[in-house]
Amino acid sequence: MHSSSFKWGAAALAAGLLAGSPAALAQLQMVAQQGALSATLQSGSMYVPLNPVPFAQDVRTSTDQPLLLTAKATSLASSAEGQAELAATTTQLRARLYLRAAFSQPADELAKATGQMSATFDVAQRSTVQVTAGSVYGGGNSNVQYALYAVEGATETPVPVSFEGQATLSPGRYILRVQGQAELASWYLRSNQSGAYGVDRTIVLDVSPVIDTAHGPAPDATLGSLPGPFPVATMALPPATGVPSATVYWPNVQGERPYALAVIAPGLLEDRRATSWLAQRLASQGFVIVAHDTRSLFDSTASRNAQSLAALQKLVDWSAQAGTPLYGRVDASRRAVLGHGTGQPMALARADGPVKAVVALAPATQVKDHSGVTVPTLVVACQSDAFAPPRAHADRIYETVPAPVSKALMELKGSSACTNTSAPALQREKVARYVTAWLKRFVDQDTRYSPFLCGAQHEAAISPAVSPQVVTRYKQNCPY
């Protein structure tokens, strides 16, 4: 159970379930199931408890009248009142616990309110849940605990869900359980020159359906060693200002939901043939890829980045035209940028646009600080890279990308060409495996690939027994 303590904050607790729209909510039925509320007042040796007020009532989306429950405790000089509120509208289910107290004498007294509530809700499609805290009013001590459970099997057994304030849920039934306790002392009221006071805080659990962007079957141990499940079509990208020659690769399957876009830039003295193998492999996994040449084999990193963006934009504009092969088949809101050597895309790794992930292949960079990076970053280095030694380039990127950003660095045996078409098959297999998993996880938001980056599948793939003389180093900031 996750605990959140708010000293001198508020003593109100609310748990709400929110869907993005009434249409979505129709598929997300929510029921406030059960709970209990109690309030107590303590004065010196005198302790006046009130038995918990239980409740068990369905509150469904068709109801807009709140259910109010009140528990009171009184002494000769003071009173404490705890109240719970359950309400549902077409867009929200709310459960609330809060405390009010009145102290008419200057004795050292303490008022308490405790509450327990649970809400059961059904998720019809993959959804995200996130706890957010509302405004704090008043003063006192409060402690809030919440836990999420999946209801599984014919016996509907609650199984704990890993939940530190945010989680992605598959379709199914879930239970949110919330416990809260609030305390308010008379000295706090006196210090505020008030004879009566209350404290209030709201915590809301938002449930928002996720647009499913996953493509293809679940991955297995062959990821990277074989092409993906989709046949691949190719054609030259139509000429455009600022875009050199380029080839587009895409999954040649009708009826699939729109695909994310990616672009790959070559490095110094290279053209698109150096990365064509990876473009083919990613297209077979469900991405639309454009691999481009550069205006000069000696173009700077800034120039290569600009050409990558121009190629992506040309692809977006072209695919929006009726009659083109990709019309209606791309999702321009989800993009990835990849680059080799001086084509590395770190300057484009900002979350202020549609770029959702970047991959730097044997990167060469003169920038020493990458603390401005805000999107998931995968760095693939070549151990014997004489042009851009990993410790001075790839490691500099990894170490300076801020910790909250998902990141990983994989070092492979070989020279600066260890990720290119000319690389040995075992090297290309590892590149394909990890680049595919990275884009699937962070561009498609497909959590089926998480174990291939952080879990048992990942550990097996980099094991010396499985990958002798291939992966020389790997570091990451899992989990993700």
C-alpha positions as CSV (number, residue, x, y, z in Angstrom):
1,M,0.0,0.0,0.0
2,H,1.3,3.4,-0.9
3,S,1.4,6.0,1.9
4,S,1.4,9.7,1.6
5,S,1.7,11.8,4.8
6,F,0.9,15.5,4.9
7,K,2.0,17.1,8.2
8,W,0.2,20.3,9.0
9,G,-1.6,19.8,5.8
10,A,-5.3,18.8,5.5
11,A,-7.3,16.0,6.9
12,A,-9.6,15.5,4.0
13,L,-9.3,12.6,1.7
14,A,-11.0,12.1,-1.6
15,A,-10.6,9.3,-4.1
16,G,-12.2,9.9,-7.5
17,L,-12.3,8.0,-10.7
18,L,-12.4,10.1,-13.9
19,A,-12.7,9.1,-17.5
20,G,-11.9,11.4,-20.4
21,S,-15.4,11.7,-21.8
22,P,-19.0,10.5,-21.2
23,A,-18.5,8.1,-24.1
24,A,-15.5,6.6,-22.6
25,L,-17.1,6.5,-19.2
26,A,-19.9,4.4,-20.6
27,Q,-17.3,1.7,-20.9
28,L,-15.8,2.4,-17.5
29,Q,-18.5,1.5,-15.0
30,M,-17.6,2.6,-11.5
31,V,-19.1,1.5,-8.2
32,A,-18.3,2.9,-4.7
33,Q,-18.6,-0.4,-2.8
34,Q,-18.1,-0.1,0.9
35,G,-16.4,1.7,3.7
36,A,-16.6,2.9,7.3
37,L,-16.2,6.3,9.0
38,S,-15.5,7.1,12.7
39,A,-14.6,10.2,14.7
40,T,-13.2,10.5,18.2
41,L,-12.4,13.2,20.6
42,Q,-9.7,13.0,23.3
43,S,-9.3,15.4,26.2
44,G,-6.7,14.5,28.8
45,S,-7.7,11.2,30.3
46,M,-11.2,11.4,28.8
47,Y,-11.6,9.7,25.4
48,V,-15.0,9.7,23.7
49,P,-15.1,7.3,20.8
50,L,-17.9,6.9,18.4
51,N,-18.5,3.5,16.7
52,P,-17.7,3.4,13.0
53,V,-20.6,4.3,10.7
54,P,-20.5,1.6,8.0
55,F,-21.9,2.1,4.6
56,A,-22.4,-0.2,1.6
57,Q,-24.1,1.5,-1.3
58,D,-23.6,1.5,-5.1
59,V,-22.9,4.9,-6.6
60,R,-23.1,4.6,-10.3
61,T,-22.6,7.0,-13.2
62,S,-26.4,7.5,-13.5
63,T,-26.5,9.1,-10.0
64,D,-25.6,12.7,-9.4
65,Q,-26.8,13.0,-5.7
66,P,-24.1,12.6,-3.1
67,L,-24.4,10.1,-0.3
68,L,-23.4,11.9,3.0
69,L,-22.4,10.0,6.1
70,T,-21.6,11.7,9.4
71,A,-20.0,10.5,12.6
72,K,-19.8,12.7,15.7
73,A,-18.1,12.6,19.1
74,T,-18.6,15.2,21.8
75,S,-17.3,16.0,25.3
76,L,-18.5,18.6,27.7
77,A,-16.5,21.3,26.1
78,S,-15.7,20.2,22.6
79,S,-16.9,18.3,19.6
80,A,-15.5,16.6,16.6
81,E,-17.2,15.6,13.4
82,G,-16.0,13.4,10.5
83,Q,-17.9,13.2,7.3
84,A,-17.7,11.0,4.2
85,E,-19.2,11.8,0.9
86,L,-19.8,9.5,-2.1
87,A,-21.0,11.0,-5.3
88,A,-21.0,10.1,-9.0
89,T,-21.7,12.1,-12.1
90,T,-21.4,11.2,-15.8
91,T,-17.6,11.9,-15.5
92,Q,-16.5,11.3,-12.0
93,L,-16.8,9.2,-8.9
94,R,-15.7,10.8,-5.7
95,A,-15.2,9.5,-2.2
96,R,-14.3,12.1,0.5
97,L,-13.3,12.0,4.1
98,Y,-12.7,15.2,6.2
99,L,-12.7,16.5,9.7
100,R,-14.2,19.4,11.6
101,A,-13.6,20.2,15.3
102,A,-14.7,22.8,17.8
103,F,-12.9,23.5,21.1
104,S,-14.5,25.9,23.5
105,Q,-12.0,25.5,26.3
106,P,-8.2,25.9,26.3
107,A,-7.5,22.3,27.4
108,D,-5.1,20.2,25.4
109,E,-7.5,18.2,23.3
110,L,-7.1,16.2,20.1
111,A,-9.8,15.4,17.6
112,K,-9.4,12.5,15.2
113,A,-11.3,11.2,12.2
114,T,-10.6,8.0,10.3
115,G,-12.1,6.5,7.2
116,Q,-11.9,3.5,4.9
117,M,-13.4,3.3,1.5
118,S,-13.2,1.2,-1.6
119,A,-14.3,1.6,-5.2
120,T,-14.7,-1.1,-7.8
121,F,-14.4,-0.1,-11.5
122,D,-14.2,-1.9,-14.8
123,V,-11.7,-0.9,-17.5
124,A,-13.0,-1.8,-21.0
125,Q,-9.8,-0.8,-22.8
126,R,-6.1,-0.2,-21.8
127,S,-6.1,2.8,-19.5
128,T,-3.8,4.8,-17.3
129,V,-4.5,5.6,-13.7
130,Q,-2.8,8.4,-11.8
131,V,-3.3,9.9,-8.3
132,T,-3.2,13.6,-8.0
133,A,-3.5,15.8,-4.9
134,G,-5.8,18.7,-4.7
135,S,-5.5,21.9,-2.7
136,V,-4.8,21.9,1.0
137,Y,-7.0,23.8,3.4
138,G,-6.7,24.4,7.1
139,G,-4.1,22.9,9.4
140,G,-3.4,19.6,11.2
141,N,-1.9,16.2,10.5
142,S,-3.3,13.7,7.9
143,N,-2.2,10.4,6.6
144,V,-3.4,8.8,3.4
145,Q,-2.9,5.3,2.1
146,Y,-4.2,3.8,-1.1
147,A,-3.7,0.5,-2.9
148,L,-4.9,-0.9,-6.2
149,Y,-6.0,-4.5,-6.8
150,A,-6.9,-6.4,-9.9
151,V,-9.9,-8.8,-9.6
152,E,-8.9,-12.1,-11.1
153,G,-10.4,-15.5,-11.6
154,A,-13.8,-17.0,-11.0
155,T,-13.4,-16.3,-7.3
156,E,-12.7,-12.6,-8.0
157,T,-9.6,-12.7,-5.9
158,P,-8.0,-9.2,-5.4
159,V,-4.4,-9.3,-6.6
160,P,-2.2,-6.3,-5.7
161,V,-1.1,-4.1,-8.7
162,S,2.3,-2.3,-8.5
163,F,1.1,1.2,-8.0
164,E,3.2,4.2,-6.8
165,G,0.7,6.8,-7.9
166,Q,0.6,5.8,-11.6
167,A,0.0,2.6,-13.5
168,T,-1.2,1.3,-16.9
169,L,-4.1,-1.1,-16.7
170,S,-5.2,-3.8,-19.1
171,P,-9.0,-4.4,-19.5
172,G,-10.5,-6.0,-16.4
173,R,-12.0,-5.2,-13.0
174,Y,-10.1,-3.3,-10.3
175,I,-10.6,-2.2,-6.7
176,L,-9.2,1.0,-5.3
177,R,-8.9,0.9,-1.5
178,V,-8.3,4.1,0.5
179,Q,-7.6,4.7,4.2
180,G,-7.3,8.1,5.8
181,Q,-6.7,9.5,9.3
182,A,-6.9,13.1,10.3
183,E,-5.9,14.8,13.6
184,L,-6.6,18.4,14.8
185,A,-5.3,19.8,18.1
186,S,-7.0,22.6,20.1
187,W,-3.7,24.5,20.4
188,Y,-3.6,24.9,16.6
189,L,-7.1,26.5,16.8
190,R,-6.1,28.8,19.6
191,S,-3.0,29.9,17.8
192,N,-5.3,31.0,15.0
193,Q,-7.7,32.7,17.4
194,S,-10.5,30.5,16.4
195,G,-12.9,28.4,18.4
196,A,-13.8,26.1,15.6
197,Y,-11.8,24.9,12.6
198,G,-11.7,22.3,9.9
199,V,-9.1,20.8,7.6
200,D,-9.6,19.6,4.1
201,R,-7.6,17.9,1.4
202,T,-8.6,16.1,-1.8
203,I,-6.9,13.3,-3.6
204,V,-8.2,12.2,-7.0
205,L,-7.6,9.1,-9.0
206,D,-7.9,9.7,-12.7
207,V,-8.6,6.9,-15.0
208,S,-8.1,7.7,-18.7
209,P,-8.5,5.3,-21.6
210,V,-5.3,4.8,-23.6
211,I,-5.4,4.9,-27.3
212,D,-4.0,1.5,-28.2
213,T,-1.0,2.0,-30.4
214,A,0.5,-1.5,-30.2
215,H,1.1,-3.4,-33.4
216,G,1.8,-7.1,-34.0
217,P,1.9,-10.1,-31.7
218,A,3.6,-10.2,-28.3
219,P,7.5,-10.3,-28.6
220,D,9.5,-13.5,-27.8
221,A,13.1,-14.5,-27.4
222,T,13.7,-14.2,-31.2
223,L,13.2,-10.4,-31.1
224,G,16.1,-8.9,-33.2
225,S,17.2,-12.2,-34.8
226,L,14.4,-12.4,-37.3
227,P,12.3,-9.8,-39.3
228,G,9.1,-8.7,-37.7
229,P,5.6,-9.9,-38.6
230,F,4.8,-7.4,-41.3
231,P,5.9,-7.5,-45.0
232,V,7.7,-4.3,-46.0
233,A,7.1,-2.0,-48.9
234,T,9.6,0.7,-50.1
235,M,9.6,3.6,-52.4
236,A,11.6,6.8,-52.9
237,L,10.4,9.8,-50.9
238,P,9.2,12.5,-53.4
239,P,11.7,15.4,-53.7
240,A,11.3,18.3,-51.4
241,T,13.2,21.5,-50.5
242,G,15.9,20.7,-47.8
243,V,15.5,16.9,-48.2
244,P,18.2,14.9,-50.0
245,S,17.4,11.6,-51.6
246,A,15.5,9.3,-49.2
247,T,13.8,6.0,-49.1
248,V,10.6,5.2,-47.2
249,Y,9.9,1.8,-45.6
250,W,6.5,0.8,-44.2
251,P,4.5,-2.2,-43.1
252,N,2.6,-3.3,-46.2
253,V,-0.6,-4.4,-44.3
254,Q,-4.1,-3.0,-44.7
255,G,-6.5,-2.6,-41.8
256,E,-3.9,-1.8,-39.1
257,R,-4.2,1.3,-36.9
258,P,-1.9,4.2,-37.9
259,Y,1.8,3.7,-37.5
260,A,4.4,5.9,-35.8
261,L,7.1,7.6,-37.8
262,A,10.9,7.4,-37.6
263,V,13.8,8.9,-39.4
264,I,17.4,7.6,-39.6
265,A,20.4,9.9,-40.5
266,P,23.7,8.6,-41.6
267,G,27.1,9.6,-40.2
268,L,30.2,11.1,-41.6
269,L,31.2,9.8,-45.0
270,E,28.0,7.7,-45.2
271,D,24.8,7.6,-47.1
272,R,21.4,5.9,-46.3
273,R,22.7,2.5,-47.3
274,A,24.6,2.3,-44.0
275,T,21.3,2.2,-42.1
276,S,19.0,0.6,-44.7
277,W,19.1,-2.7,-42.9
278,L,17.8,-1.2,-39.7
279,A,15.1,0.7,-41.5
280,Q,13.9,-2.5,-43.1
281,R,13.8,-4.3,-39.8
282,L,11.9,-1.5,-37.9
283,A,9.3,-1.3,-40.7
284,S,8.7,-5.1,-40.4
285,Q,7.9,-4.4,-36.7
286,G,5.3,-1.8,-37.4
287,F,6.9,1.6,-38.0
288,V,7.0,3.9,-41.0
289,I,10.7,4.8,-41.6
290,V,12.5,7.2,-43.8
291,A,16.3,6.8,-44.3
292,H,17.9,9.8,-46.0
293,D,21.2,10.9,-47.5
294,T,22.8,14.2,-46.7
295,R,23.6,17.1,-48.9
296,S,27.3,16.5,-48.2
297,L,29.2,13.5,-46.8
298,F,30.8,16.1,-44.4
299,D,27.6,17.8,-43.2
300,S,27.6,18.9,-39.6
301,T,25.4,17.4,-36.9
302,A,23.2,20.5,-36.9
303,S,22.7,20.2,-40.7
304,R,22.0,16.5,-40.5
305,N,19.4,17.1,-37.8
306,A,17.7,19.8,-39.9
307,Q,17.6,17.4,-42.8
308,S,16.1,14.6,-40.7
309,L,13.3,17.0,-39.5
310,A,12.7,18.1,-43.1
311,A,12.5,14.5,-44.3
312,L,10.0,13.6,-41.5
313,Q,7.8,16.7,-42.3
314,K,7.8,15.8,-46.0
315,L,6.7,12.3,-45.1
316,V,3.9,13.7,-43.0
317,D,2.7,16.1,-45.7
318,W,3.0,13.4,-48.4
319,S,1.1,10.8,-46.4
320,A,-1.8,13.3,-45.8
321,Q,-2.5,13.4,-49.5
322,A,-5.3,11.2,-50.7
323,G,-4.2,8.5,-53.2
324,T,-0.7,8.1,-51.7
325,P,0.3,4.7,-50.4
326,L,0.4,5.9,-46.8
327,Y,-2.7,8.0,-46.8
328,G,-4.5,7.6,-43.5
329,R,-1.8,5.1,-42.3
330,V,0.5,7.3,-40.2
331,D,0.2,8.9,-36.8
332,A,2.2,12.2,-37.1
333,S,1.9,12.8,-33.3
334,R,4.3,9.9,-32.5
335,R,7.8,10.2,-34.0
336,A,11.3,8.9,-33.3
337,V,14.6,10.2,-34.5
338,L,17.6,8.0,-35.0
339,G,21.1,8.9,-36.2
340,H,24.6,7.4,-36.6
341,G,27.9,9.1,-35.7
342,T,27.6,12.8,-36.5
343,G,24.0,12.2,-37.4
344,Q,23.2,11.7,-33.7
345,P,19.9,13.3,-32.8
346,M,20.4,14.5,-29.2
347,A,19.6,18.2,-30.0
348,L,16.1,16.9,-31.0
349,A,15.4,15.1,-27.8
350,R,12.9,17.6,-26.3
351,A,9.4,16.8,-25.2
352,D,7.9,20.0,-26.7
353,G,6.8,18.3,-29.9
354,P,5.9,14.9,-31.4
355,V,9.3,13.3,-30.9
356,K,8.8,10.6,-28.3
357,A,12.2,8.8,-28.3
358,V,15.7,9.2,-29.7
359,V,18.4,6.6,-30.5
360,A,22.0,7.6,-30.9
361,L,24.1,5.0,-32.8
362,A,27.8,5.2,-32.2
363,P,27.3,9.0,-31.5
364,A,29.9,11.6,-32.1
365,T,29.2,14.8,-30.1
366,Q,31.1,17.9,-29.0
367,V,28.3,18.9,-26.6
368,K,29.3,18.2,-23.0
369,D,26.0,18.7,-21.3
370,H,22.8,17.0,-22.3
371,S,20.8,17.9,-19.2
372,G,18.1,19.5,-21.5
373,V,17.1,16.1,-22.9
374,T,13.5,15.3,-21.9
375,V,12.6,12.2,-24.0
376,P,13.6,8.6,-23.6
377,T,17.2,8.1,-24.9
378,L,18.9,4.9,-26.1
379,V,22.7,5.1,-26.8
380,V,24.4,2.3,-28.7
381,A,28.2,2.6,-28.6
382,C,31.0,0.7,-30.4
383,Q,33.8,-0.4,-28.0
384,S,36.7,0.2,-30.5
385,D,35.3,3.4,-32.0
386,A,38.4,5.4,-32.8
387,F,36.5,8.4,-34.2
388,A,34.2,8.8,-31.2
389,P,35.5,6.8,-28.3
390,P,32.5,5.7,-26.1
391,R,33.9,7.1,-22.8
392,A,34.2,10.6,-24.4
393,H,31.0,10.6,-26.4
394,A,28.4,7.9,-25.7
395,D,29.0,7.9,-21.9
396,R,28.9,11.7,-21.9
397,I,25.4,11.6,-23.3
398,Y,24.2,8.9,-20.9
399,E,25.7,10.5,-17.8
400,T,24.4,14.0,-18.5
401,V,20.8,13.0,-19.5
402,P,18.9,13.8,-16.3
403,A,17.9,10.8,-14.2
404,P,14.1,11.2,-14.5
405,V,14.4,10.6,-18.2
406,S,14.4,6.9,-19.2
407,K,17.8,6.1,-20.7
408,A,20.1,3.2,-21.5
409,L,23.6,2.7,-23.0
410,M,24.6,-0.5,-24.7
411,E,28.2,-1.0,-25.8
412,L,29.0,-3.5,-28.5
413,K,32.3,-5.0,-29.6
414,G,33.6,-3.5,-32.8
415,S,34.5,-0.3,-34.6
416,S,32.3,2.7,-35.4
417,A,30.5,0.6,-37.9
418,C,29.2,-1.9,-35.3
419,T,25.6,-0.7,-35.9
420,N,25.7,-0.4,-39.7
421,T,24.8,-2.7,-42.6
422,S,28.4,-4.0,-42.7
423,A,28.4,-5.1,-39.1
424,P,28.6,-8.8,-38.2
425,A,25.2,-10.5,-37.8
426,L,25.4,-10.9,-34.0
427,Q,26.0,-7.1,-33.6
428,R,23.1,-6.2,-35.9
429,E,20.9,-8.7,-34.0
430,K,21.5,-6.9,-30.7
431,V,21.0,-3.4,-32.3
432,A,17.7,-4.6,-33.9
433,R,16.5,-6.1,-30.6
434,Y,17.1,-3.1,-28.4
435,V,16.2,-0.4,-30.9
436,T,12.9,-2.2,-31.7
437,A,12.1,-2.7,-28.0
438,W,13.0,1.0,-27.2
439,L,10.7,2.4,-29.9
440,K,7.9,-0.1,-29.1
441,R,8.0,0.8,-25.4
442,F,8.3,4.6,-25.7
443,V,6.8,5.5,-29.1
444,D,4.0,2.9,-29.2
445,Q,3.7,2.8,-25.4
446,D,3.7,-1.0,-25.7
447,T,4.5,-2.3,-22.3
448,R,4.9,-5.9,-23.6
449,Y,8.4,-4.9,-24.5
450,S,9.4,-3.7,-21.0
451,P,10.9,-7.1,-20.0
452,F,13.2,-6.8,-23.1
453,L,14.7,-3.6,-21.6
454,C,14.6,-4.2,-17.9
455,G,13.4,-7.8,-17.1
456,A,14.5,-11.4,-17.5
457,Q,14.5,-11.2,-21.3
458,H,17.0,-8.3,-21.1
459,E,19.2,-10.1,-18.6
460,A,19.3,-13.2,-20.8
461,A,20.1,-11.3,-23.9
462,I,23.2,-9.6,-22.5
463,S,24.4,-12.6,-20.6
464,P,28.0,-13.6,-21.6
465,A,26.7,-17.2,-22.1
466,V,24.2,-16.0,-24.7
467,S,26.1,-13.0,-26.2
468,P,29.9,-13.9,-26.0
469,Q,32.0,-11.0,-27.3
470,V,29.0,-9.0,-28.4
471,V,27.7,-6.8,-25.6
472,T,30.6,-5.4,-23.6
473,R,28.7,-3.0,-21.4
474,Y,25.1,-2.2,-20.6
475,K,23.7,0.4,-18.1
476,Q,20.2,1.8,-17.7
477,N,17.9,3.5,-15.1
478,C,15.1,0.9,-15.0
479,P,12.3,0.3,-14.3
480,Y,10.4,1.6,-17.3
